[in-house]
Amino acid sequence: MLEGLKLLPAKIFVDDRGFFSELYQKKVCEEAGIRCPFVQDNLSYSRKGVLRGMHFQAGPGQAKLVSVLEGEIFDVAVDIRDGSPTFGQWEGVTLTPETQFFIPAGFAHGFYVLSDHAYVFYKVSSYYDPAQEKTFRFNDPQVNIQWPGSAFTLAARDQHAPFFEELFV
């Protein structure tokens, strides 16, 4: 796994009524080496085949703790940290309600919905700022993310986003 990324098991308590899950506990995060102040929670709903990404905040950056409340996604982080030995490399993980993915600031983020639909909840470490929001093409050949699907539903901004090298070279 690229430095800084962390895959965490979710705490889920199941009984005959259903389940209860702790989505965030500061102490658990700190024990895993995650020490960032989260300031905003986000929720997205997407149907099968939707691809969101590759998004990032240029400054000050945004760490994310990503949880799937329902469904399954292929979640991707791309290292965009200046001077990083893994700059431009990506990591992809399959997320379900049983796992969480921590992505520190300095990574672009995107996901592809594998199930019929998915509710994706994520905490972020800085407020959304449209002036700092950036994106690059999900299928950029330089980054070469191996998405598990072949048919994608995309927002116009993702479909027509600049290429990686236009932003970072």
TINU-639157 format. One record per residue (C-alpha): residue number from 1; residue in one letter; x, y, z. Coordinates in nm, 2 decimals, m for minus. Each point is the difference from the previous one (the first is absolute). Example, Ala and Ser with C-alpha at 12.3 -4.5 7.8 and 13.67 -1.06 7.14 Angstrom:
residues 2
<rec><seq>1</seq><type>A</type><c1>1.23</c1><c2>m0.45</c2><c3>0.78</c3></rec>
<rec><seq>2</seq><type>S</type><c1>0.14</c1><c2>0.34</c2><c3>m0.07</c3></rec>
end
This chain:
residues 169
<rec><seq>1</seq><type>M</type><c1>0.00</c1><c2>0.00</c2><c3>0.00</c3></rec>
<rec><seq>2</seq><type>L</type><c1>0.13</c1><c2>0.35</c2><c3>m0.08</c3></rec>
<rec><seq>3</seq><type>E</type><c1>0.14</c1><c2>0.19</c2><c3>0.30</c3></rec>
<rec><seq>4</seq><type>G</type><c1>m0.27</c1><c2>0.17</c2><c3>0.20</c3></rec>
<rec><seq>5</seq><type>L</type><c1>m0.29</c1><c2>m0.20</c2><c3>m0.13</c3></rec>
<rec><seq>6</seq><type>K</type><c1>m0.17</c1><c2>m0.22</c2><c3>0.25</c3></rec>
<rec><seq>7</seq><type>L</type><c1>m0.27</c1><c2>m0.27</c2><c3>m0.03</c3></rec>
<rec><seq>8</seq><type>L</type><c1>m0.19</c1><c2>m0.03</c2><c3>0.33</c3></rec>
<rec><seq>9</seq><type>P</type><c1>m0.26</c1><c2>m0.26</c2><c3>0.11</c3></rec>
<rec><seq>10</seq><type>A</type><c1>m0.33</c1><c2>0.15</c2><c3>0.10</c3></rec>
<rec><seq>11</seq><type>K</type><c1>m0.14</c1><c2>m0.09</c2><c3>0.34</c3></rec>
<rec><seq>12</seq><type>I</type><c1>m0.34</c1><c2>m0.16</c2><c3>m0.07</c3></rec>
<rec><seq>13</seq><type>F</type><c1>m0.22</c1><c2>m0.16</c2><c3>0.27</c3></rec>
<rec><seq>14</seq><type>V</type><c1>m0.26</c1><c2>m0.24</c2><c3>m0.15</c3></rec>
<rec><seq>15</seq><type>D</type><c1>m0.30</c1><c2>m0.15</c2><c3>0.18</c3></rec>
<rec><seq>16</seq><type>D</type><c1>m0.35</c1><c2>m0.12</c2><c3>m0.10</c3></rec>
<rec><seq>17</seq><type>R</type><c1>m0.12</c1><c2>0.37</c2><c3>m0.04</c3></rec>
<rec><seq>18</seq><type>G</type><c1>0.27</c1><c2>0.09</c2><c3>m0.26</c3></rec>
<rec><seq>19</seq><type>F</type><c1>0.33</c1><c2>0.17</c2><c3>0.08</c3></rec>
<rec><seq>20</seq><type>F</type><c1>0.16</c1><c2>0.29</c2><c3>0.16</c3></rec>
<rec><seq>21</seq><type>S</type><c1>0.33</c1><c2>0.15</c2><c3>m0.13</c3></rec>
<rec><seq>22</seq><type>E</type><c1>0.25</c1><c2>0.25</c2><c3>0.13</c3></rec>
<rec><seq>23</seq><type>L</type><c1>0.10</c1><c2>0.21</c2><c3>m0.30</c3></rec>
<rec><seq>24</seq><type>Y</type><c1>0.25</c1><c2>0.22</c2><c3>0.18</c3></rec>
<rec><seq>25</seq><type>Q</type><c1>0.18</c1><c2>m0.02</c2><c3>0.33</c3></rec>
<rec><seq>26</seq><type>K</type><c1>0.29</c1><c2>0.25</c2><c3>0.05</c3></rec>
<rec><seq>27</seq><type>K</type><c1>0.19</c1><c2>m0.25</c2><c3>0.23</c3></rec>
<rec><seq>28</seq><type>V</type><c1>m0.01</c1><c2>m0.28</c2><c3>m0.26</c3></rec>
<rec><seq>29</seq><type>C</type><c1>0.12</c1><c2>0.24</c2><c3>m0.27</c3></rec>
<rec><seq>30</seq><type>E</type><c1>0.28</c1><c2>0.13</c2><c3>0.21</c3></rec>
<rec><seq>31</seq><type>E</type><c1>0.11</c1><c2>m0.36</c2><c3>0.08</c3></rec>
<rec><seq>32</seq><type>A</type><c1>0.02</c1><c2>m0.06</c2><c3>m0.37</c3></rec>
<rec><seq>33</seq><type>G</type><c1>0.21</c1><c2>0.31</c2><c3>m0.05</c3></rec>
<rec><seq>34</seq><type>I</type><c1>m0.28</c1><c2>0.22</c2><c3>m0.13</c3></rec>
<rec><seq>35</seq><type>R</type><c1>0.03</c1><c2>0.34</c2><c3>0.17</c3></rec>
<rec><seq>36</seq><type>C</type><c1>m0.20</c1><c2>0.25</c2><c3>m0.20</c3></rec>
<rec><seq>37</seq><type>P</type><c1>m0.28</c1><c2>0.23</c2><c3>0.11</c3></rec>
<rec><seq>38</seq><type>F</type><c1>m0.31</c1><c2>m0.09</c2><c3>m0.21</c3></rec>
<rec><seq>39</seq><type>V</type><c1>m0.22</c1><c2>0.30</c2><c3>m0.06</c3></rec>
<rec><seq>40</seq><type>Q</type><c1>m0.27</c1><c2>m0.11</c2><c3>m0.25</c3></rec>
<rec><seq>41</seq><type>D</type><c1>m0.20</c1><c2>m0.32</c2><c3>m0.07</c3></rec>
<rec><seq>42</seq><type>N</type><c1>m0.12</c1><c2>m0.08</c2><c3>m0.36</c3></rec>
<rec><seq>43</seq><type>L</type><c1>m0.24</c1><c2>m0.26</c2><c3>m0.13</c3></rec>
<rec><seq>44</seq><type>S</type><c1>m0.05</c1><c2>m0.10</c2><c3>m0.36</c3></rec>
<rec><seq>45</seq><type>Y</type><c1>m0.24</c1><c2>m0.24</c2><c3>m0.16</c3></rec>
<rec><seq>46</seq><type>S</type><c1>0.09</c1><c2>m0.16</c2><c3>m0.33</c3></rec>
<rec><seq>47</seq><type>R</type><c1>m0.14</c1><c2>m0.28</c2><c3>m0.23</c3></rec>
<rec><seq>48</seq><type>K</type><c1>0.20</c1><c2>m0.29</c2><c3>m0.14</c3></rec>
<rec><seq>49</seq><type>G</type><c1>0.25</c1><c2>0.11</c2><c3>m0.26</c3></rec>
<rec><seq>50</seq><type>V</type><c1>0.04</c1><c2>0.36</c2><c3>0.13</c3></rec>
<rec><seq>51</seq><type>L</type><c1>0.36</c1><c2>0.11</c2><c3>0.02</c3></rec>
<rec><seq>52</seq><type>R</type><c1>0.08</c1><c2>0.31</c2><c3>0.21</c3></rec>
<rec><seq>53</seq><type>G</type><c1>0.36</c1><c2>0.13</c2><c3>m0.03</c3></rec>
<rec><seq>54</seq><type>M</type><c1>0.28</c1><c2>0.08</c2><c3>m0.01</c3></rec>
<rec><seq>55</seq><type>H</type><c1>m0.06</c1><c2>0.29</c2><c3>0.24</c3></rec>
<rec><seq>56</seq><type>F</type><c1>0.22</c1><c2>0.19</c2><c3>0.24</c3></rec>
<rec><seq>57</seq><type>Q</type><c1>0.03</c1><c2>0.34</c2><c3>0.18</c3></rec>
<rec><seq>58</seq><type>A</type><c1>0.31</c1><c2>0.18</c2><c3>m0.11</c3></rec>
<rec><seq>59</seq><type>G</type><c1>0.05</c1><c2>0.19</c2><c3>0.32</c3></rec>
<rec><seq>60</seq><type>P</type><c1>0.01</c1><c2>m0.07</c2><c3>0.29</c3></rec>
<rec><seq>61</seq><type>G</type><c1>m0.08</c1><c2>m0.36</c2><c3>m0.11</c3></rec>
<rec><seq>62</seq><type>Q</type><c1>m0.26</c1><c2>m0.22</c2><c3>0.15</c3></rec>
<rec><seq>63</seq><type>A</type><c1>0.05</c1><c2>m0.33</c2><c3>0.19</c3></rec>
<rec><seq>64</seq><type>K</type><c1>m0.30</c1><c2>m0.23</c2><c3>m0.03</c3></rec>
<rec><seq>65</seq><type>L</type><c1>m0.13</c1><c2>m0.29</c2><c3>0.21</c3></rec>
<rec><seq>66</seq><type>V</type><c1>m0.23</c1><c2>m0.19</c2><c3>m0.25</c3></rec>
<rec><seq>67</seq><type>S</type><c1>m0.27</c1><c2>m0.24</c2><c3>0.11</c3></rec>
<rec><seq>68</seq><type>V</type><c1>m0.26</c1><c2>m0.18</c2><c3>m0.20</c3></rec>
<rec><seq>69</seq><type>L</type><c1>m0.34</c1><c2>0.00</c2><c3>0.18</c3></rec>
<rec><seq>70</seq><type>E</type><c1>m0.16</c1><c2>m0.23</c2><c3>m0.25</c3></rec>
<rec><seq>71</seq><type>G</type><c1>0.13</c1><c2>m0.17</c2><c3>m0.31</c3></rec>
<rec><seq>72</seq><type>E</type><c1>0.35</c1><c2>m0.06</c2><c3>m0.14</c3></rec>
<rec><seq>73</seq><type>I</type><c1>0.25</c1><c2>0.23</c2><c3>m0.17</c3></rec>
<rec><seq>74</seq><type>F</type><c1>0.34</c1><c2>m0.02</c2><c3>m0.15</c3></rec>
<rec><seq>75</seq><type>D</type><c1>0.18</c1><c2>0.30</c2><c3>0.17</c3></rec>
<rec><seq>76</seq><type>V</type><c1>0.31</c1><c2>0.15</c2><c3>m0.14</c3></rec>
<rec><seq>77</seq><type>A</type><c1>0.27</c1><c2>0.24</c2><c3>0.13</c3></rec>
<rec><seq>78</seq><type>V</type><c1>0.27</c1><c2>0.15</c2><c3>m0.22</c3></rec>
<rec><seq>79</seq><type>D</type><c1>0.31</c1><c2>0.15</c2><c3>0.16</c3></rec>
<rec><seq>80</seq><type>I</type><c1>0.04</c1><c2>0.37</c2><c3>m0.11</c3></rec>
<rec><seq>81</seq><type>R</type><c1>0.24</c1><c2>0.10</c2><c3>0.28</c3></rec>
<rec><seq>82</seq><type>D</type><c1>0.28</c1><c2>0.21</c2><c3>m0.15</c3></rec>
<rec><seq>83</seq><type>G</type><c1>0.33</c1><c2>m0.18</c2><c3>0.04</c3></rec>
<rec><seq>84</seq><type>S</type><c1>m0.15</c1><c2>m0.33</c2><c3>0.11</c3></rec>
<rec><seq>85</seq><type>P</type><c1>0.18</c1><c2>m0.31</c2><c3>m0.12</c3></rec>
<rec><seq>86</seq><type>T</type><c1>m0.35</c1><c2>m0.14</c2><c3>m0.09</c3></rec>
<rec><seq>87</seq><type>F</type><c1>m0.12</c1><c2>0.31</c2><c3>m0.18</c3></rec>
<rec><seq>88</seq><type>G</type><c1>m0.25</c1><c2>m0.09</c2><c3>m0.27</c3></rec>
<rec><seq>89</seq><type>Q</type><c1>m0.05</c1><c2>m0.35</c2><c3>0.13</c3></rec>
<rec><seq>90</seq><type>W</type><c1>m0.34</c1><c2>m0.13</c2><c3>0.11</c3></rec>
<rec><seq>91</seq><type>E</type><c1>m0.15</c1><c2>m0.24</c2><c3>0.25</c3></rec>
<rec><seq>92</seq><type>G</type><c1>m0.35</c1><c2>m0.16</c2><c3>m0.04</c3></rec>
<rec><seq>93</seq><type>V</type><c1>m0.20</c1><c2>m0.19</c2><c3>0.26</c3></rec>
<rec><seq>94</seq><type>T</type><c1>m0.35</c1><c2>m0.15</c2><c3>0.00</c3></rec>
<rec><seq>95</seq><type>L</type><c1>m0.20</c1><c2>0.16</c2><c3>0.28</c3></rec>
<rec><seq>96</seq><type>T</type><c1>m0.31</c1><c2>m0.14</c2><c3>0.16</c3></rec>
<rec><seq>97</seq><type>P</type><c1>m0.17</c1><c2>0.10</c2><c3>0.34</c3></rec>
<rec><seq>98</seq><type>E</type><c1>0.26</c1><c2>m0.23</c2><c3>0.17</c3></rec>
<rec><seq>99</seq><type>T</type><c1>0.30</c1><c2>0.22</c2><c3>m0.10</c3></rec>
<rec><seq>100</seq><type>Q</type><c1>0.11</c1><c2>0.37</c2><c3>0.00</c3></rec>
<rec><seq>101</seq><type>F</type><c1>0.27</c1><c2>0.16</c2><c3>m0.20</c3></rec>
<rec><seq>102</seq><type>F</type><c1>0.21</c1><c2>0.29</c2><c3>0.13</c3></rec>
<rec><seq>103</seq><type>I</type><c1>0.15</c1><c2>0.22</c2><c3>m0.27</c3></rec>
<rec><seq>104</seq><type>P</type><c1>0.23</c1><c2>0.28</c2><c3>0.13</c3></rec>
<rec><seq>105</seq><type>A</type><c1>0.03</c1><c2>0.35</c2><c3>m0.16</c3></rec>
<rec><seq>106</seq><type>G</type><c1>0.21</c1><c2>m0.02</c2><c3>m0.31</c3></rec>
<rec><seq>107</seq><type>F</type><c1>m0.20</c1><c2>m0.27</c2><c3>m0.18</c3></rec>
<rec><seq>108</seq><type>A</type><c1>m0.27</c1><c2>0.03</c2><c3>m0.27</c3></rec>
<rec><seq>109</seq><type>H</type><c1>m0.30</c1><c2>m0.21</c2><c3>0.07</c3></rec>
<rec><seq>110</seq><type>G</type><c1>m0.26</c1><c2>m0.18</c2><c3>m0.21</c3></rec>
<rec><seq>111</seq><type>F</type><c1>m0.23</c1><c2>m0.30</c2><c3>0.01</c3></rec>
<rec><seq>112</seq><type>Y</type><c1>m0.20</c1><c2>m0.23</c2><c3>m0.22</c3></rec>
<rec><seq>113</seq><type>V</type><c1>m0.33</c1><c2>m0.16</c2><c3>0.11</c3></rec>
<rec><seq>114</seq><type>L</type><c1>0.00</c1><c2>m0.38</c2><c3>m0.03</c3></rec>
<rec><seq>115</seq><type>S</type><c1>m0.33</c1><c2>m0.08</c2><c3>0.16</c3></rec>
<rec><seq>116</seq><type>D</type><c1>m0.35</c1><c2>0.10</c2><c3>m0.11</c3></rec>
<rec><seq>117</seq><type>H</type><c1>0.04</c1><c2>0.32</c2><c3>0.20</c3></rec>
<rec><seq>118</seq><type>A</type><c1>0.23</c1><c2>0.14</c2><c3>0.27</c3></rec>
<rec><seq>119</seq><type>Y</type><c1>m0.02</c1><c2>0.25</c2><c3>0.28</c3></rec>
<rec><seq>120</seq><type>V</type><c1>0.35</c1><c2>0.14</c2><c3>0.06</c3></rec>
<rec><seq>121</seq><type>F</type><c1>0.07</c1><c2>0.20</c2><c3>0.32</c3></rec>
<rec><seq>122</seq><type>Y</type><c1>0.32</c1><c2>0.18</c2><c3>0.06</c3></rec>
<rec><seq>123</seq><type>K</type><c1>0.15</c1><c2>0.23</c2><c3>0.25</c3></rec>
<rec><seq>124</seq><type>V</type><c1>0.24</c1><c2>0.27</c2><c3>m0.13</c3></rec>
<rec><seq>125</seq><type>S</type><c1>0.27</c1><c2>0.21</c2><c3>0.17</c3></rec>
<rec><seq>126</seq><type>S</type><c1>m0.06</c1><c2>0.33</c2><c3>m0.18</c3></rec>
<rec><seq>127</seq><type>Y</type><c1>m0.32</c1><c2>0.18</c2><c3>m0.12</c3></rec>
<rec><seq>128</seq><type>Y</type><c1>m0.10</c1><c2>m0.04</c2><c3>m0.36</c3></rec>
<rec><seq>129</seq><type>D</type><c1>0.13</c1><c2>0.30</c2><c3>m0.20</c3></rec>
<rec><seq>130</seq><type>P</type><c1>m0.12</c1><c2>0.01</c2><c3>m0.36</c3></rec>
<rec><seq>131</seq><type>A</type><c1>0.29</c1><c2>0.23</c2><c3>m0.09</c3></rec>
<rec><seq>132</seq><type>Q</type><c1>0.25</c1><c2>m0.28</c2><c3>0.11</c3></rec>
<rec><seq>133</seq><type>E</type><c1>m0.19</c1><c2>m0.29</c2><c3>m0.15</c3></rec>
<rec><seq>134</seq><type>K</type><c1>0.19</c1><c2>m0.18</c2><c3>m0.27</c3></rec>
<rec><seq>135</seq><type>T</type><c1>m0.04</c1><c2>m0.32</c2><c3>m0.20</c3></rec>
<rec><seq>136</seq><type>F</type><c1>0.19</c1><c2>m0.20</c2><c3>m0.26</c3></rec>
<rec><seq>137</seq><type>R</type><c1>m0.12</c1><c2>m0.27</c2><c3>m0.24</c3></rec>
<rec><seq>138</seq><type>F</type><c1>m0.10</c1><c2>m0.33</c2><c3>0.16</c3></rec>
<rec><seq>139</seq><type>N</type><c1>0.14</c1><c2>m0.18</c2><c3>m0.30</c3></rec>
<rec><seq>140</seq><type>D</type><c1>0.32</c1><c2>0.19</c2><c3>m0.04</c3></rec>
<rec><seq>141</seq><type>P</type><c1>0.25</c1><c2>m0.24</c2><c3>m0.17</c3></rec>
<rec><seq>142</seq><type>Q</type><c1>0.29</c1><c2>0.15</c2><c3>0.20</c3></rec>
<rec><seq>143</seq><type>V</type><c1>m0.16</c1><c2>m0.10</c2><c3>0.33</c3></rec>
<rec><seq>144</seq><type>N</type><c1>m0.15</c1><c2>m0.32</c2><c3>m0.15</c3></rec>
<rec><seq>145</seq><type>I</type><c1>m0.26</c1><c2>m0.08</c2><c3>0.27</c3></rec>
<rec><seq>146</seq><type>Q</type><c1>m0.13</c1><c2>m0.35</c2><c3>m0.05</c3></rec>
<rec><seq>147</seq><type>W</type><c1>m0.37</c1><c2>0.06</c2><c3>0.05</c3></rec>
<rec><seq>148</seq><type>P</type><c1>m0.21</c1><c2>m0.32</c2><c3>0.03</c3></rec>
<rec><seq>149</seq><type>G</type><c1>m0.27</c1><c2>0.12</c2><c3>m0.24</c3></rec>
<rec><seq>150</seq><type>S</type><c1>m0.01</c1><c2>0.10</c2><c3>m0.36</c3></rec>
<rec><seq>151</seq><type>A</type><c1>m0.32</c1><c2>0.20</c2><c3>m0.02</c3></rec>
<rec><seq>152</seq><type>F</type><c1>0.00</c1><c2>0.31</c2><c3>0.22</c3></rec>
<rec><seq>153</seq><type>T</type><c1>m0.26</c1><c2>0.27</c2><c3>0.09</c3></rec>
<rec><seq>154</seq><type>L</type><c1>0.19</c1><c2>0.32</c2><c3>0.05</c3></rec>
<rec><seq>155</seq><type>A</type><c1>m0.07</c1><c2>0.37</c2><c3>0.07</c3></rec>
<rec><seq>156</seq><type>A</type><c1>0.10</c1><c2>0.23</c2><c3>m0.28</c3></rec>
<rec><seq>157</seq><type>R</type><c1>0.29</c1><c2>0.15</c2><c3>0.20</c3></rec>
<rec><seq>158</seq><type>D</type><c1>0.15</c1><c2>m0.35</c2><c3>0.05</c3></rec>
<rec><seq>159</seq><type>Q</type><c1>m0.05</c1><c2>m0.10</c2><c3>m0.36</c3></rec>
<rec><seq>160</seq><type>H</type><c1>0.17</c1><c2>0.31</c2><c3>m0.13</c3></rec>
<rec><seq>161</seq><type>A</type><c1>0.26</c1><c2>0.05</c2><c3>0.28</c3></rec>
<rec><seq>162</seq><type>P</type><c1>0.36</c1><c2>0.09</c2><c3>m0.09</c3></rec>
<rec><seq>163</seq><type>F</type><c1>0.26</c1><c2>m0.27</c2><c3>m0.02</c3></rec>
<rec><seq>164</seq><type>F</type><c1>0.23</c1><c2>m0.07</c2><c3>0.29</c3></rec>
<rec><seq>165</seq><type>E</type><c1>0.31</c1><c2>0.16</c2><c3>m0.16</c3></rec>
<rec><seq>166</seq><type>E</type><c1>m0.19</c1><c2>0.32</c2><c3>m0.08</c3></rec>
<rec><seq>167</seq><type>L</type><c1>m0.04</c1><c2>0.05</c2><c3>0.38</c3></rec>
<rec><seq>168</seq><type>F</type><c1>0.33</c1><c2>m0.13</c2><c3>0.13</c3></rec>
<rec><seq>169</seq><type>V</type><c1>0.27</c1><c2>0.06</c2><c3>m0.25</c3></rec>
end
